[in-house]
Amino acid sequence: AGLHEGKCLSCAVNSRTAAEERYDRIRPAKKQLNVLVAGGGPAGMKAAITAFDRGHRVTLAEKTDKLGGLLKFTDYDDLKCDLMALKNYLVCQVEKRNINVLFDTEVTKEFVNKGGFDAVIVAAGSSPATPPVPGLKKAEHATTVYTKLEALGKKVAVLGGGLVGCETGYFLYEKGHEVTIIEMQKEIAPEANWMHKEGMRQAFEASNIVTKTSHKVLSIEDGAVICEDADGNEVKIEADSVVYAMGMKPNSAVTDELEESDVIDIIPVGDCLRPRKARQAMEEGFWAAVNLI
């Protein structure tokens, strides 16, 4: 990845790609540290694997009952088979190592102080952003809708036309729903690279997905979403169910709390710094583990 965006070559799976000179200078740890990784998403798993391979004693604490972070949804979306393979690969690599994995574990200041850790790599991820849209509590977020398909009606409005909203919308279309994607900007998936965007354009043209760009969501009512178009006119879009994908916000509170702990080295990585893609999260987790003693 990267070249088609005018950036340096990189690889989500192999962090050595295009960084061979620095990578080949990585040495085993000078001293074995007791390292805690908080969060079992892509960044956390990559950090735990790398820290263990360098010779550190590693504990990976995950607040849910399963590793994978936001990539857990790939178990349900056939279009995301490559991301699912990446997630499964990371889980397998963790399981192959003598990493102490703690499920259903919340990492707090008290937990860290009791653990006697020398360093904490915080990979707490991100959570859905919830803009102050009246009625938003009636909607389901795109990251959780995959396990709640039976509750959706025929007509589904997707609020947010970024990559997540568009891909979720296409998934729902393939499941037989009538999908309308509502985006405030002038185009859908403005953050996508040109290759992804072109593929999405062709897929959408071959479907009956309706896209409403330059539409601002005003409220969600029973059976409809109320919007304002570019000319300031109120538009009512019928919807039996509403799914939203209006950005993510970093879970920075974990880092803030741990800064008050007894551990000096608190290293945040991935989405808890700034929500991005799995590749950047894994790179940060990798190099955070490399930069330990």
C-alpha positions as CSV (number, residue, x, y, z in Angstrom):
1,A,0.0,0.0,0.0
2,G,1.0,3.6,-0.3
3,L,2.4,3.9,-3.8
4,H,-0.9,4.6,-5.5
5,E,-1.4,7.5,-3.0
6,G,2.0,9.0,-3.7
7,K,3.4,7.8,-0.4
8,C,6.2,5.3,0.6
9,L,5.7,1.6,0.0
10,S,4.3,-0.2,3.1
11,C,2.6,-3.4,4.1
12,A,0.0,-4.0,6.8
13,V,1.2,-7.6,7.4
14,N,5.0,-7.2,7.1
15,S,6.2,-4.1,8.9
16,R,9.7,-4.8,7.5
17,T,8.6,-3.7,4.0
18,A,10.4,-0.6,2.9
19,A,12.0,-0.3,6.3
20,E,14.5,-3.1,5.9
21,E,17.6,-1.1,6.9
22,R,16.0,-0.1,10.3
23,Y,14.3,-3.4,10.8
24,D,17.6,-5.3,10.3
25,R,19.2,-3.3,13.1
26,I,16.5,-4.5,15.6
27,R,18.1,-6.5,18.4
28,P,16.8,-8.7,21.2
29,A,15.9,-6.7,24.3
30,K,18.8,-5.7,26.5
31,K,16.7,-6.4,29.5
32,Q,13.5,-8.4,29.9
33,L,10.7,-6.1,30.8
34,N,7.2,-6.9,32.2
35,V,5.1,-5.3,29.4
36,L,1.4,-4.8,29.4
37,V,-0.5,-4.3,26.2
38,A,-4.0,-2.8,26.8
39,G,-6.2,-3.7,23.9
40,G,-6.5,-6.8,21.6
41,G,-7.1,-5.1,18.3
42,P,-4.6,-5.0,15.4
43,A,-2.3,-2.5,17.1
44,G,-2.3,-4.3,20.4
45,M,-1.8,-7.8,18.9
46,K,1.1,-6.6,16.8
47,A,2.7,-4.8,19.8
48,A,2.3,-7.9,21.9
49,I,3.8,-10.3,19.3
50,T,6.8,-8.0,18.6
51,A,7.5,-7.3,22.3
52,F,7.4,-11.1,23.1
53,D,9.7,-11.9,20.1
54,R,12.2,-9.4,21.4
55,G,12.4,-11.2,24.7
56,H,10.0,-9.3,27.0
57,R,7.4,-10.9,29.3
58,V,4.0,-9.8,27.8
59,T,0.5,-9.6,29.2
60,L,-2.3,-8.7,26.7
61,A,-5.4,-7.4,28.4
62,E,-8.6,-7.3,26.3
63,K,-11.9,-5.8,27.7
64,T,-14.1,-8.1,25.6
65,D,-14.1,-11.9,25.4
66,K,-12.4,-12.1,22.0
67,L,-9.4,-10.6,20.2
68,G,-9.7,-8.6,17.0
69,G,-10.9,-5.1,18.0
70,L,-12.9,-3.4,15.2
71,L,-11.9,-6.2,12.8
72,K,-14.3,-8.6,14.5
73,F,-17.0,-7.6,12.0
74,T,-15.0,-9.2,9.2
75,D,-16.3,-12.6,10.4
76,Y,-19.7,-11.6,9.0
77,D,-18.8,-9.7,5.8
78,D,-17.7,-11.8,2.8
79,L,-16.4,-8.7,1.1
80,K,-13.8,-8.4,3.9
81,C,-12.2,-11.8,3.6
82,D,-8.7,-10.3,3.3
83,L,-9.1,-8.3,6.5
84,M,-10.6,-11.3,8.2
85,A,-7.5,-13.3,7.2
86,L,-5.3,-10.6,8.6
87,K,-7.2,-10.6,11.9
88,N,-7.1,-14.4,12.1
89,Y,-3.4,-14.4,11.4
90,L,-2.7,-12.0,14.2
91,V,-4.9,-14.0,16.6
92,C,-3.0,-17.1,15.6
93,Q,0.4,-15.5,16.1
94,V,-0.6,-14.4,19.6
95,E,-1.9,-17.9,20.5
96,K,1.4,-19.5,19.3
97,R,3.4,-17.5,21.8
98,N,3.5,-17.6,25.6
99,I,1.7,-14.3,25.9
100,N,-0.5,-14.0,29.0
101,V,-3.9,-13.1,27.4
102,L,-6.5,-11.8,29.8
103,F,-10.1,-11.5,28.5
104,D,-12.9,-9.4,30.0
105,T,-10.3,-7.3,31.6
106,E,-10.5,-3.5,32.0
107,V,-7.1,-1.8,32.2
108,T,-7.3,0.8,35.0
109,K,-4.7,2.7,37.1
110,E,-5.3,0.2,39.9
111,F,-4.8,-2.8,37.6
112,V,-1.5,-1.4,36.3
113,N,-0.2,-0.5,39.7
114,K,-0.9,-4.0,41.1
115,G,0.7,-5.7,38.0
116,G,4.2,-4.5,38.5
117,F,4.6,-3.5,34.9
118,D,7.6,-1.8,33.5
119,A,5.8,-0.4,30.4
120,V,2.3,-0.2,29.1
121,I,1.5,0.0,25.4
122,V,-2.1,1.4,25.2
123,A,-4.0,0.2,22.2
124,A,-7.5,1.0,23.4
125,G,-8.9,1.7,20.0
126,S,-11.8,4.0,19.1
127,S,-15.5,4.3,19.5
128,P,-18.3,5.5,17.2
129,A,-18.7,9.3,17.1
130,T,-22.3,10.3,18.0
131,P,-23.1,13.8,16.6
132,P,-26.0,15.5,18.3
133,V,-28.7,14.3,15.9
134,P,-32.1,14.0,17.4
135,G,-33.3,10.4,17.3
136,L,-29.8,8.9,16.8
137,K,-30.3,6.6,19.7
138,K,-32.8,4.7,17.5
139,A,-30.0,3.9,15.0
140,E,-27.5,1.1,14.9
141,H,-23.8,1.7,14.3
142,A,-22.2,0.2,11.3
143,T,-19.7,-1.8,13.3
144,T,-22.4,-3.6,15.3
145,V,-25.1,-4.0,12.7
146,Y,-23.6,-7.2,11.3
147,T,-24.9,-9.2,14.2
148,K,-28.3,-7.6,14.3
149,L,-29.5,-8.0,10.7
150,E,-32.7,-9.7,11.7
151,A,-33.9,-6.5,13.4
152,L,-33.5,-4.4,10.3
153,G,-36.5,-3.4,8.1
154,K,-36.5,-3.5,4.3
155,K,-35.6,0.1,3.7
156,V,-32.3,1.1,5.4
157,A,-30.8,4.6,5.5
158,V,-27.1,4.8,6.1
159,L,-26.0,8.1,7.7
160,G,-22.4,8.8,6.6
161,G,-21.0,8.1,3.1
162,G,-17.4,7.5,4.0
163,L,-15.7,4.2,3.4
164,V,-17.4,2.5,6.4
165,G,-20.8,3.7,5.5
166,C,-20.5,2.8,1.8
167,E,-19.1,-0.6,2.5
168,T,-21.8,-1.3,5.1
169,G,-24.4,-0.1,2.7
170,Y,-23.2,-2.4,0.0
171,F,-23.2,-5.3,2.4
172,L,-26.8,-4.6,3.4
173,Y,-27.8,-4.2,-0.3
174,E,-26.4,-7.7,-1.0
175,K,-28.5,-9.0,1.9
176,G,-31.6,-7.8,0.2
177,H,-32.2,-4.4,1.7
178,E,-33.1,-1.2,-0.1
179,V,-30.3,1.2,0.8
180,T,-30.0,4.9,0.8
181,I,-26.7,6.5,1.8
182,I,-26.8,10.0,3.1
183,E,-23.5,12.0,3.0
184,M,-23.0,15.7,4.0
185,Q,-20.1,16.2,1.6
186,K,-20.2,16.5,-2.2
187,E,-19.0,13.0,-2.8
188,I,-19.1,9.6,-1.2
189,A,-16.0,8.0,0.3
190,P,-13.8,11.2,-0.1
191,E,-11.0,9.6,1.9
192,A,-10.7,6.5,-0.3
193,N,-7.8,6.0,-2.7
194,W,-8.7,6.3,-6.4
195,M,-8.6,2.5,-7.0
196,H,-11.0,1.8,-4.2
197,K,-13.2,4.6,-5.2
198,E,-13.4,3.5,-8.8
199,G,-14.3,-0.1,-7.8
200,M,-17.0,1.3,-5.4
201,R,-18.4,3.5,-8.2
202,Q,-18.8,0.5,-10.5
203,A,-20.3,-1.6,-7.8
204,F,-22.8,1.1,-6.9
205,E,-23.8,1.7,-10.6
206,A,-24.6,-2.0,-10.9
207,S,-26.8,-1.9,-7.8
208,N,-30.0,0.0,-6.8
209,I,-28.2,1.8,-3.9
210,V,-29.3,5.4,-3.7
211,T,-26.7,8.1,-2.7
212,K,-27.7,11.5,-1.4
213,T,-24.7,13.8,-1.3
214,S,-24.7,17.3,0.1
215,H,-27.4,16.3,2.5
216,K,-27.2,17.2,6.1
217,V,-29.1,15.0,8.6
218,L,-31.4,17.0,10.8
219,S,-33.2,14.3,12.7
220,I,-34.4,10.7,12.8
221,E,-38.1,10.1,13.1
222,D,-40.2,6.9,13.0
223,G,-40.0,5.7,9.5
224,A,-37.9,8.5,8.1
225,V,-34.7,10.6,8.2
226,I,-35.1,14.3,7.8
227,C,-32.3,16.1,5.9
228,E,-31.4,19.4,4.5
229,D,-30.1,19.5,0.9
230,A,-27.6,21.9,-0.6
231,D,-30.2,24.5,-1.4
232,G,-31.6,24.5,2.2
233,N,-34.7,22.5,1.4
234,E,-36.0,20.0,3.9
235,V,-36.0,16.4,2.5
236,K,-37.7,13.4,4.0
237,I,-36.2,10.0,3.2
238,E,-38.2,7.0,4.1
239,A,-36.4,4.4,6.2
240,D,-37.6,1.4,8.2
241,S,-34.2,1.3,9.9
242,V,-31.2,3.6,10.3
243,V,-27.5,2.7,10.4
244,Y,-24.9,5.4,11.1
245,A,-21.2,5.7,10.3
246,M,-20.3,9.3,11.1
247,G,-16.7,8.9,12.2
248,M,-14.9,7.5,15.1
249,K,-13.4,9.1,18.2
250,P,-10.2,7.9,20.0
251,N,-10.5,6.2,23.4
252,S,-8.0,8.5,24.9
253,A,-9.4,8.3,28.4
254,V,-7.5,5.1,29.1
255,T,-4.2,6.8,28.3
256,D,-5.2,9.8,30.4
257,E,-5.9,7.6,33.4
258,L,-2.8,5.5,33.1
259,E,-0.6,8.7,33.0
260,E,-1.5,8.9,36.7
261,S,-0.2,5.4,37.4
262,D,3.1,4.3,38.8
263,V,4.4,3.2,35.4
264,I,6.7,5.7,33.7
265,D,6.5,4.3,30.1
266,I,2.9,4.7,28.9
267,I,2.9,4.4,25.1
268,P,-0.4,5.0,23.2
269,V,-0.7,3.5,19.7
270,G,-3.3,3.1,17.0
271,D,-6.8,4.5,17.0
272,C,-6.6,5.7,20.7
273,L,-4.3,8.4,19.3
274,R,-6.2,9.0,16.1
275,P,-8.6,6.7,14.2
276,R,-7.1,5.5,11.0
277,K,-6.7,2.2,9.1
278,A,-5.3,-1.2,10.4
279,R,-2.0,-0.7,8.6
280,Q,-1.1,2.5,10.5
281,A,-2.3,1.0,13.8
282,M,-0.1,-2.1,13.3
283,E,2.9,-0.1,12.3
284,E,2.6,2.0,15.5
285,G,2.2,-1.1,17.6
286,F,5.2,-2.7,16.0
287,W,7.6,0.2,16.4
288,A,6.4,0.9,20.0
289,A,7.5,-2.6,20.9
290,V,10.7,-2.2,19.0
291,N,11.5,1.0,20.9
292,L,11.4,-0.7,24.3
293,I,14.8,-1.4,25.8
